[in-house]
Amino acid sequence: EDKEATMKFARIVFVMAGVWGIVVVTPLYFLHDVTGQPYAAPTLYPHFFYGFLSVTMAWQIGFLVIGSNPVRFRPLMIPTIVEKAGYVITAAVLYSHGRISPAEASTAVPDCLLGLLFVAAFLKTGALVTKA
């Protein structure tokens, strides 16, 4: 596979992840009433709720940065994989212990897919780093 195709793949993966994440996370800043319906209202722990959103939004911007130059920012792909795997594993464990519903566990599906794409991008760009 040529360098151009590898770079294009990695760029698309990370830019897509960043844009998708921004689109999905931004409304949560304004939907604290909805997110508080099945659980304690986020207004009871606003520092955790908004802190989570801020950290999550920072990663979306990080995905866009990685997408701007995947080979240069390749080392940052490792924490992106950990970030996605962390949520997927957490959701799987919570579901297996009966602490979340199947619908709640299904929210990890996009992160699982993106995590796999991040792994693929990391592996593919490795060949470019060794050639440099």
N, C-alpha and C positions, 0 to 999 in steps of 0.2 A: 504494500500500500504506500502511496506516495505521501510526501510531507504535506502537501496542500490539502489532500483529503483528510488526513489525520487532524490537522489544525482546524479545518472546517467542522469536523465532527465535534471536537472538544469545544470549540467556540459555540456551536449551536446548543450543545448540552448545557453549558453553564449559563449562557445568556437566557435560554429558555427557562432554566430553573430559577434564575433571578427574577425575571419578569413575572413568571407564574407565581412565585412566592410573594412578590410585592402586591399583585392583584388579589391574592387570597388573604394575606395578613392585614392589609390596610383596613378593610371593613371592620375587623375585630376591634380597632380602636374606638369604633362608634357603636358596637353591638354588645357592650358589657351586660346589658339587661338580658339579652337572649342567651348569652353564654352562662349566665347565672341561674337559668331556670332549672336545669337538672341537678345543680350543685349549689353550694353556698355562693351567694352573689359575689362577683369580683370586687364589689365595693367594700367587702370585708377584708380584702387583702390586695388593695390596689397596687402596692409596690411590687408584688409578685406578678400580678396580671400584666401591668404595663411594662414591668421589667422584662418579662418573657417576650412581649411583643417587640420591645426595643432590641433585644439580643437577636431575635428572629429576623427582624428587619435588617440589622447589621449584616447578618449572613447573606441575605438576598443581595445586598450591595456587594458583598465579597464575591458572590457567584458571578456578578457582572464584571468585576475586576478580573477574575480568573479568565472569564470568557474573552476579555480584551487581548490577552496574550497567554494562552494556556501553557506554553513551554516555559516562559519566564516565571509564571506563578504556579507551576506544577507542584512545588512542595505544599502549597496551601490546599491542594486537592485532598491531602491526607486528612486534615481535620473536617473537610466537607463530608468525607466518607464516614468518619466517626460520628458526625452530627446526624446524618441520616440513619446509620445503623443504630445509634443510641435510641432514637425515637421508635424505630421498628421493633427493636428488642424489648423496649419498655412496654410498648403496646401489646406485644405477644405475651409477655409475662403477666401483665395485668389481666389480659383476656383469659389466659390459662388458669388463673386463680379466681376467675369469676368476678373480678372487680370492675370490669367494663363490659359493655354489651358488644355484640358483633358489629353493630353500626359504628360504635365508637372505635373499635379495633380497626375497622376498614379505613379510618382516616390515615392509617399508616401505609396504605397501598401506594399512593403517589410517592411518598418518601422512599419506599422500598425500590420502586422503579427508578427514581432519580439516583438513589445510592448505587444501584447496579450500573447505571449509565456513568456515574462518577468513577466507579472502578474501571470501567471500560476506557474512559478518557485517560485516566491515570496510566493504565497499562499501555495504551496506544502511544501516548506522548513520551513514554519512557524510551522508545526507540529513537525519537528525535533528539533527546537529551544526550544519548550515548553517541550519536553521530555528530553532535556539535563540537 
